[in-house]
Amino acid sequence: MPVIAAINGHSFGNGAILACACDFRFMRSDRGFFCFPEVDIGIPFFPGMMAVMRKAIPGWQLNQITLTGRRVTGSELEASHVVEKASVGFDALMVDAIDFAKTFDKGRRIFKAIKQRRYKEVLDVFETLDPPAIAKLELRA
């Protein structure tokens, strides 16, 4: 099934990545920013994180917001098709997201087949490039 994010406020860092992992995004235009502050706090992205962001955000905008840490509004994201719609207020956000979700009254098997092919490259990055990157970390309990 398609996964839809309804972003009601700020979506920073991993929250923004989680939103990018969804198939569709809706966000409020009157509240909240979308941002990757990792550049400001010195945290690099894993390859899989970048793959997820690349599937959702146009290259020029991804470059801009990951390298500057700039906060982006819902209206800006709507203009670049990162979100389906930037809605005014919580109630409108929920109505817009739910109305959109109602259009997916289709067979689940076809969604599975399409999504497996659509996101194959992202899944391959998670399986092949993330494990060595994670192994390089020195995590101690």
C-alpha positions as CSV (number, residue, x, y, z in Angstrom):
1,M,0.0,0.0,0.0
2,P,1.1,3.6,-0.6
3,V,2.4,5.3,2.6
4,I,1.4,8.9,3.1
5,A,3.1,11.3,5.5
6,A,1.0,14.2,6.9
7,I,3.6,16.6,8.3
8,N,1.9,18.8,10.9
9,G,5.0,20.7,12.2
10,H,8.8,20.6,12.0
11,S,10.4,17.7,10.2
12,F,14.1,17.8,10.9
13,G,16.9,15.3,10.3
14,N,15.7,11.7,10.7
15,G,12.1,12.9,10.8
16,A,12.6,14.5,7.3
17,I,14.3,11.3,6.1
18,L,11.3,9.3,7.4
19,A,9.0,11.6,5.5
20,C,11.1,11.1,2.4
21,A,10.7,7.3,2.8
22,C,7.0,7.7,2.4
23,D,5.5,7.5,-1.1
24,F,3.6,10.8,-0.7
25,R,3.9,13.7,1.6
26,F,1.5,16.5,2.7
27,M,2.7,19.4,4.9
28,R,1.2,22.4,6.5
29,S,2.0,25.7,4.8
30,D,1.4,27.7,7.9
31,R,3.5,25.8,10.4
32,G,6.8,23.9,10.5
33,F,10.0,23.6,8.6
34,F,11.6,20.7,6.7
35,C,15.4,20.7,7.3
36,F,18.5,18.6,7.4
37,P,20.6,20.2,10.2
38,E,23.3,17.4,10.0
39,V,25.7,19.8,8.2
40,D,25.5,22.1,11.2
41,I,26.0,19.5,13.9
42,G,28.6,17.4,12.1
43,I,26.6,14.2,11.4
44,P,27.2,12.5,8.0
45,F,24.4,10.7,6.2
46,F,24.6,7.0,5.6
47,P,24.3,5.9,1.9
48,G,20.8,4.6,2.5
49,M,19.7,7.9,3.9
50,M,20.9,9.7,0.9
51,A,19.2,7.2,-1.4
52,V,15.9,7.8,0.4
53,M,16.3,11.6,0.2
54,R,17.2,11.4,-3.5
55,K,14.0,9.5,-4.3
56,A,11.9,12.3,-2.9
57,I,13.7,15.5,-3.4
58,P,15.0,17.0,-6.7
59,G,18.8,17.0,-7.0
60,W,19.2,20.8,-7.0
61,Q,17.1,21.2,-3.9
62,L,18.6,18.2,-2.1
63,N,22.1,19.7,-2.7
64,Q,20.9,23.1,-1.4
65,I,19.3,21.9,1.8
66,T,21.8,19.2,2.8
67,L,24.8,21.5,2.3
68,T,23.3,24.6,3.9
69,G,21.0,23.2,6.6
70,R,18.4,25.7,5.4
71,R,14.9,25.4,6.7
72,V,12.3,24.9,3.9
73,T,8.6,25.6,4.1
74,G,5.7,23.4,3.0
75,S,4.9,25.9,0.3
76,E,8.4,25.7,-1.1
77,L,8.3,21.9,-1.0
78,E,4.9,21.9,-2.8
79,A,6.4,24.1,-5.6
80,S,9.2,21.6,-6.2
81,H,6.8,18.6,-5.9
82,V,8.4,17.2,-2.7
83,V,5.0,17.4,-1.1
84,E,1.7,16.8,-2.9
85,K,0.1,19.8,-1.2
86,A,0.9,22.4,1.4
87,S,-2.3,22.8,3.5
88,V,-3.3,25.7,5.8
89,G,-4.1,24.3,9.2
90,F,-4.3,20.9,10.8
91,D,-7.8,20.1,9.7
92,A,-7.1,20.9,6.1
93,L,-3.9,18.8,6.2
94,M,-5.8,15.8,7.4
95,V,-8.7,16.3,4.9
96,D,-6.2,16.6,2.0
97,A,-4.1,13.6,3.1
98,I,-7.2,11.4,3.8
99,D,-8.9,12.4,0.5
100,F,-5.8,11.5,-1.4
101,A,-5.5,8.2,0.4
102,K,-9.0,7.3,-0.7
103,T,-7.8,7.3,-4.3
104,F,-5.8,4.1,-3.6
105,D,-8.7,1.7,-3.5
106,K,-6.8,-0.8,-5.7
107,G,-5.4,-4.3,-5.3
108,R,-2.6,-4.6,-2.8
109,R,-0.6,-7.0,-5.0
110,I,-0.1,-4.5,-7.7
111,F,1.2,-1.9,-5.2
112,K,3.7,-4.4,-3.9
113,A,5.0,-5.2,-7.4
114,I,5.3,-1.6,-8.4
115,K,7.0,-0.5,-5.2
116,Q,9.5,-3.4,-5.3
117,R,10.6,-2.3,-8.8
118,R,10.3,1.5,-8.1
119,Y,12.5,1.4,-5.0
120,K,14.9,-1.4,-6.0
121,E,17.9,0.9,-6.2
122,V,17.2,2.3,-2.7
123,L,16.8,-1.2,-1.2
124,D,20.1,-2.2,-2.9
125,V,21.9,0.7,-1.3
126,F,20.6,-0.3,2.1
127,E,21.7,-3.9,1.6
128,T,25.1,-3.3,0.0
129,L,26.5,0.2,1.0
130,D,25.1,0.7,4.5
131,P,26.5,-2.4,6.3
132,P,30.2,-1.4,5.6
133,A,29.5,2.2,6.5
134,I,27.9,1.1,9.8
135,A,30.7,-1.3,10.5
136,K,33.2,1.5,10.4
137,L,31.5,3.2,13.3
138,E,32.9,2.5,16.7
139,L,29.8,1.9,18.8
140,R,30.3,1.0,22.4
141,A,27.7,0.1,25.0
